[in-house]
Amino acid sequence: LEFLDDAVAQRPGAPALLFKGSTMSWGELATRSDACASALAALGVQAGDRVAVVLPNCPQFFLVELATWKLGAVLVPLNPIYTAEELEGPLKTTGAKVVVTLTTFYERVKQAQRRTAVQHVVLTSIKEYLPPVTRALFTLLLEKKGGHRATARDGDPTLPALLKAHAGRRPTVKRPGPDDDALFLMSGGTTATPKAVR
C-alpha cells in the first residue's frame, strides 16, 4: 500500500496496469481500489476477514487485492480452473466471507457457496477493462458463445455497480501493519489436500 501511495504521489498519470491495449494509471488504480474497499466494507468485510478471488490475470484482481489490504483483510486467490468441489475446500478452510469471480466461473462458485460461509459473490466480466472497440467485438462475437454471460441471483452484486455506488469514497479504517496477514495461498502436494499458507 505504501508503494501505491508513493507511485500516486510521484507519477499519478503514469501507467500502472496494461491490459489488452488499455491502460490504468496509478491514480486510477488508487481511487478505484478505494471505491472497491468501501464497497467491500459495505458488504461487511472487516480487518482479518478473508476475501477470495476466482480471477485470471486481469485489472480486477489488483483492484480487489489492494481494496482487501486497505481494509486490513486477507486476500485468498483461488485457481480459476478449480471445479466447484475443489473450490469448496479452500473456501471452507479460509472462512472466506466474499468471493469476487469472473462471470465465466460464477456457476462453479455458486455451487461451492452452498456448503461454505461465503455471504456474497461479486461478479465481474473480463470485458470491463478492454479497450472500447475490443469490448464491442467481444460482446458481439465471444461473450455469449464463450460462456461469459452470467445472470446474477440471490442479490449478488456486480463489481462495476459496486464501484459506481462507492466512487469517490475512501476506507476509513486503520491500515494493516507488517505483522498482519495479507495473503493466504493454497498449497498442497500431489498427495494432500491443499492447505492455506500465509
Secondary structure, 3 states (H helix, E strand, C coil): CHHHHHHHHHCCCCEEEEECCEEEEHHHHHHHHHHHHHHHHHCCCCCCCEEEEECCCCHHHHHHHHHHHHCCCEEEECCCCCCHHHHHHHHHHHCCCEEEEEHHHHHHHHHHHCCCCCCEEEEECHHHHCCHHHHHHHHHHHCCCCCCCCCCCCCCCEHHHHHHHCCCCCCCCCCCCCCCCCECEEECCCCCCCEEEC
